[in-house]
Amino acid sequence: MPSMIDVIIVGSGPAGVSAAFPLVEAGLKVLMLDVGEKGVLIPKGLNLSDVRQKSNDQWRFFLGKNFSALDDKKPSSPKCRAPNNEFVFEGFHERYAVETENFNAVGSLASGGLSNAWGAGVSCFDDNDLKDFPISTQDIQASYKSVAERMSISGEADDMADFHGDFYSLLPPLKLETNADLLLKRYKRRPKVANSRGIVFGRTRHAVKSTGNAQNGACQSCGLCLWGCAYGSIYSAQHDLDRLKRFDNFTYQDETYVERFVKTGNTIKVNARSTLDDRPLSFHAAKLVMAAGTLASAKIVLTSLGMTNHEIRVLSTPIVAFAISMPERVGRTVNSDFFSMGQLSFRVDDASAKEGYAFGSIMPAGSILSNEYIKHVPLSYPLSRSLIRFLQPSMLLANCFLSSDYGNHYMQVTKSGEVKIRGTYRSNIGSVIAELRSKLVATFALYGIAVLPGGFQVTMPGEDIHYAGTLPMKDYPGAAELYKSGELAGVEGVYVVDGAALSTLPPKSHTFTIMANANRIAAQLVVDHIEGKAIS
Amino acid sequence: MLDANSTVKKIAVTGANGYVGRHFVDFLLFRGISVVALVRDPKQFQIQGVESHLYSMEVAPHTDWFKEVDAIVHLAAIASNTCVDGQLEYNACRQLLDILPFDKKNNFLFVSSQSAAEFAPTKYGRTKWNIEQMVSSQGGVIVRPGLVYGGHNYGALFALLCSLAKGLPVLPALIPSPRVQPIHIDDLSLALLNILSGFGHRSNIYNIASSTSLRFSDFLKTIAWYRYRRLPFILITPVFLLSFFSRIVNLLPFPKLVDSERIDGLLALKEMDTFDSLALLDVQPRGLVDGLCNKPNSRRALLEEGLALLSYVSGKKVPPFLARRYVGAIAKWKSSRRLRLPFLLLRFPFLIRMVDPRFPILPLDQESRSRLVWCLDAANFVAESTVELSGQYTLFKASSAIRALTDVVFKSLKELPLILISMSVSLIVKCGFISPVVLKNAFDD
């Protein structure tokens, strides 16, 4: 262990590594504490259609050796049930003693955190999104750029460019899936049809390397994204962690679970436990940076402040899903070998939302096994199977994230150390969804695309796995809130840099902003550190 | 279960070479209890480490055989029904009982019969009743087992029933229908051992059988399917016809085909109340299917169910290894619990359409329905993740497009009337005229 540690970072997810870079590059001694569960990458050289048609071992891949994909306690998203991603989500509930009521809580103890299984969608918050933040776009733009350089983002300057942010360099976009390509072409031919109804389509910005060969980590369009990327093309904080480990002034200590911190004089003591033998561990540093994840950081902070049974808000964006079908592609062969997460995105006006819009993502339907669809078809099992087999080649899946304002979700830490989260929606969410639905159905119809019945169901709060705002940044923070600098009110030297710090949560993808904010806070910390040294 | 400091260490078993005896001896040996086997022909009884003696009802047993013996389990009986010599059996039992010292009489178990009764229609039943009276007056313990089944079927009624289930082209459904209470041989063995180990308060009579009875013909049908994969036709047979027939046959100089007294005995069986005995002895009889399949958690029945569900959802003949995978999934998430689909649905999987959770013709109750949904979803997942069946779920080849279309059209046309029927049925259920079906075999639990 390094003798004098300047900063302790808790967590190795996107926020943790983004905060680490400015600190480490400025020469500060950084110790990163992490539970650090590890997984195994899927082998290279496979693609989905080959696996499905030729591999006798495919069941291990899809179902898992111990049938973990059939666990009905896991979230409904196939990504969360992919056996290969088990290590990402495993043990979170037990470790943090999470109990939920009408809320889907997910977290990660893995090295790299939830970024091991994320959708890789990248978007910047604009002035409108940041209007309730104590910071403005000027404060964070440099950080966006610096993070973007590190993670290679692919995309195109199209109609969604303003929405996603247009001030960082882009790699060429990924190959479009057949149906997505058809949809985008139709939109480009007659954009006014959608625009006049308050809808804009465009390509998604991906934290995915699109150029080069397999050796240097370019996307090979294997269609297996949901089961983890074999090539490391999809950004994961693990890549950054590997880079950080090369610095002499950076130490990564895994198998360590942080329980609380105590401020003693000018130093902060971190109480942790070894996950191997439950032995208590303690660490000391001048500054502490919390990046354990929105829910985990909130638990550690509330526990450390002694704020038990104190309710704080959890933000999450309600999500609805639906499927669309390109009639001319019905009964054709399935094309599954593409980047299989959100390929297109859309922005749709939502007058009742604080941000004024909802955000959607459209992904290929061929990369998800048919049984996931059959579950939802309200016809007999054999007919559903035949129908899906016939329709799937024509289908695209879409989801739509709504403003977090439609939910009132709260968490608290009980005296005995359990985390309780309860979720409810505001009563108007049904009518908001109905309105969105009619708008989207009409627009797609005008492009000759059918929206399949059965979609637009209200899902359980938290299904989006976009959590934020548990310890929000405020101009005038109260207890368990943060200053603009990310510093925890009342506890000098403790900073929160993950999703917990976001003041509000707009519908668009928020990971990029979390990373940029972590970078911003850490960069400021470096400035303060140097100034502090100069004074002393 | 017997533990190391239990008082029973050595047990003498009469009739140890019979159907129950042989199993019971194995059962005891497996639990580290010594056995003295009293058999008619010691040459036929060769089990290593087991002391055996020639025992015949006509000759008084030798007291030397019973050194260090803690208990006697009396299973020997004269098997043939017609030539029951009541007095001989009575005396033989008395002689055995006298061997145990006065304070150990309650370590004498007389295994009697469900048909034992003072005015039983068969001599067999009356004899058993007489012996029971004597045993209980001397402080011995009486055990009345139901219809014993399971294990290897040497001899005894179970063997006869197995051969009927295996061989008969049609199975008789007797009217009026006799009802039987099955008990698996291992459950009976456990019960016998628990009595001797002093479970609960001692009673002097124990009824050991499943607490619910089932029709005799259902019992035969279950054996036919689970042991021999047969689904014979059921022929409704009035009993008077059968006894008439058997009496005629009995006049002929052939070996007896049907024993009319046995049928009378079967018909006269009174339902036993076994609840208290089972609770006292802490024995929970296994379901009939579990018992017949002879495998832990009735793996075979689960495989059976897996095959049916897989071929229903995938619409194709399913390779058997897939059923094993399905069973693995059920073992992992549903503690190997079966749905208990009825026979016909297992035999003809397309009939599962009747209970399909979407537009069922026979609507299931909430619990059965949600379990079925889980299993069907799992079956789809298991089937789809194979080279053999993934083509049933996804169009990999352009050439199969026309076939896929005809498949959808054909299935939709077939579904239409079913959906209409289903909607009317669900209306009737809503009005409360009929109640939803619960997936549970009466003869399975």
Contacts between the chains, C-beta under 8 A, distances in Angstrom:
chain1	res1	chain2	res2	distance
A	49	B	396	6.7
A	52	B	390	4.8
A	52	B	394	6.9
A	52	B	396	7.5
A	53	B	387	6.6
A	53	B	390	6.5
A	53	B	391	7.7
A	53	B	396	5.7
A	54	B	387	6.4
A	55	B	387	6.9
A	56	B	386	7.8
A	56	B	387	5.8
A	58	B	385	5.3
A	58	B	386	7.1
A	58	B	387	7.3
A	58	B	390	7.8
A	59	B	325	6.4
A	59	B	382	7.1
A	59	B	385	4.2
A	59	B	386	6.6
A	61	B	385	7.7
A	62	B	381	7.3
A	62	B	384	7.7
A	62	B	385	4.3
A	63	B	325	7.9
A	63	B	329	7.3
A	63	B	381	6.2
A	63	B	382	6.7
A	63	B	385	5.5
A	66	B	332	5.8
A	67	B	328	6.3
A	67	B	329	4.4
A	67	B	332	4.6
A	67	B	333	6.7
A	69	B	381	6.8
A	70	B	329	5.6
A	70	B	332	7.4
A	70	B	333	5.6
A	70	B	378	5.4
A	70	B	381	6.5
A	71	B	333	6.9
A	72	B	333	7.6
A	72	B	374	7.0
A	331	B	395	7.1
A	331	B	401	4.3
A	331	B	404	5.8
A	331	B	405	5.7
A	332	B	395	7.2
A	332	B	398	6.6
A	332	B	401	6.8
A	333	B	395	5.4
A	333	B	396	6.3
A	333	B	397	6.4
A	333	B	398	5.0
A	333	B	401	7.9
A	334	B	394	5.2
A	334	B	395	5.7
A	334	B	396	6.8
A	366	B	394	7.7
A	369	B	381	7.2
A	369	B	384	5.4
A	369	B	385	7.3
A	369	B	393	7.2
A	370	B	380	7.7
A	370	B	384	6.0
A	370	B	393	4.0
A	370	B	394	5.8
A	371	B	377	6.6
A	371	B	380	3.8
A	371	B	381	4.7
A	371	B	384	5.1
A	371	B	393	7.0
A	374	B	377	7.7
A	374	B	380	5.6
A	375	B	377	5.5
A	375	B	380	7.8
A	377	B	358	7.8
A	378	B	358	5.5
A	379	B	358	5.6
A	379	B	359	7.3
A	379	B	415	6.8
A	380	B	353	6.1
A	380	B	356	4.5
A	380	B	358	5.2
A	380	B	359	6.0
A	380	B	415	6.2
A	380	B	418	7.4
A	381	B	312	6.8
A	381	B	313	5.0
A	381	B	356	5.8
A	381	B	358	7.2
A	381	B	376	5.5
A	381	B	380	7.2
A	382	B	312	6.9
A	382	B	313	6.8
A	382	B	315	5.4
A	382	B	353	7.3
A	382	B	411	6.4
A	383	B	408	7.8
A	383	B	411	4.7
A	383	B	412	6.6
A	383	B	415	5.3
A	384	B	358	7.4
A	385	B	313	6.5
A	385	B	314	7.4
A	385	B	315	6.8
A	385	B	380	7.2
A	385	B	392	6.8
A	385	B	393	6.4
A	386	B	315	7.6
A	386	B	404	7.1
A	386	B	407	4.8
A	386	B	408	4.9
A	386	B	411	5.2
A	387	B	408	5.7
A	388	B	393	7.3
A	389	B	392	7.2
A	389	B	393	5.9
A	389	B	394	6.2
A	389	B	395	5.9
A	389	B	404	5.8
A	389	B	407	7.9
A	390	B	395	7.4
A	390	B	404	5.0
A	390	B	405	6.6
A	390	B	407	7.6
A	390	B	408	4.9
A	392	B	394	6.4
A	392	B	395	7.4
A	393	B	395	5.9
